[in-house]
Amino acid sequence: MKSFFATIIIVFCLLDILVAQNQTLFIGTYAKAEDPGIFIYEFNDEGKLTFLNSFGGIENPSYLAIDKSNQYLYAVGETMNYNGSNSGSVSAFKIDGENINLEIINKVSSEGGAPCYLSVDDKSRFVFTANYMGGNAAIFPVNNDGSLESASGIVQHNGSSINKSRQEAPHVHYINLDKQNKFAYAVDLGIDKIMIYEIDFKNGKLILSGMVDTEPGAGPRHLTFHPNKRFAYVINELNSTITHFEYNEENGQLTVIKSYKTLPDDFADNNQCADIHVHPSGKFLYGSNRGHNSIVIYEINETTGELNLVGYESTRGDWPRNFTFDNTGKFLLAANQNSGNIIVFKLDEQTGMLSFTGEEIKIDSPVCLKFLN
């Protein structure tokens, strides 16, 4: 009997250790090449952040992506002058889990100016990059050691839209894959379109499969899918709205359903939306408002995909760019670019509301937050 109870106690202790396992957070920033630009923090089950390490040598490593195996991290170099060309760069790193550090593997041209987003397919075969000033998207083969080859495919967008100061040319702001790893969605703020590409994994090419027009002047920026694989949502930077789409898993096409304001009716100052995510539960949708400096919160009708406004939460800083959920879904972390602070919120999984935990760290120009998978 004693041995039975001893075994039970050991099991519960092991479960406590697993539940309380700390997470690793990588932070991308705007930084000079000679300064630290990627920061690594530990995040515990109480929502506390502890500095572990930093990495320099890359100018403006503003956006990051981590492969599914947690072995490799990829970072854009958001510049216009890589190796004397009107292009930025993409760097590959090996994640040294033992020493909690990054080891650079190689760097290649992004094939377009100011790369601002990148993603990795589920099997780590290719990296995809959105080049904002280049107005194009590129696909890069990944070798077995995590290194990148030069781009195997580049798709150039063309056109403009009605906002003459921001939409004078194509500006690809996002590229990522759907849940089935078949289609890539390139969201173009400059031409008010979402370009849908089927991925030729054999040859490393992006093949145009369809396109969706958004409202003129909307300035679509980022896209997120609902976990039920029936809906998608795009946050529009220029007119501060979120557009709800029906998603066809078979052919990858998107059909516009409805748009929603991200701001209170009485807010009339400058605002530029940035990031958007569906909570892993599928119950709530969140978007960041730069200017109003808030996270807007909606409840999702999981039958129709329609949104019901829950409220707004101040990000306690200026210009919230990227935000993310931790791996438990119990916390939301928001990066305020202009004020240089990252805020931790506790997430109420019943109501979707956010409450400030009191945890805040200071980092210059934080742009991107990525947890190890």
ABEGO torsion letter per residue (X at the ends): XAAAAAAAAAAAAAAAAAAABBBBBBBBBBBBAABBABBBBBBBAAGBBBBABBBBGBBGBABBBBBAAGABBBBBBBBAABGGBBBBBBBBBBBBAAAGBBBBABBBBAGBBGBABBBBBAAGABBBBBBAAAGBBBBBBBBAAGBBBBBABBBBBBEBBABAAAAABBBBABBBBBAAGABBBBBBAAAGBBBBBBBBAAAGBBBBAEBBBBBBGAGBABBBBBAAGABBBBBBAAAGBBBBBBBBAAAGBBBBABBBBABBAABABBBBBABBBBBAAGABBBBBBBGAGBBBBBBBBAAAGBBBBAEBBBAGBBGBBBBBBBAAGABBBBBBAAAGBBBBBBBBAAAGBBBBAGBBBBBBGBABBBBBX
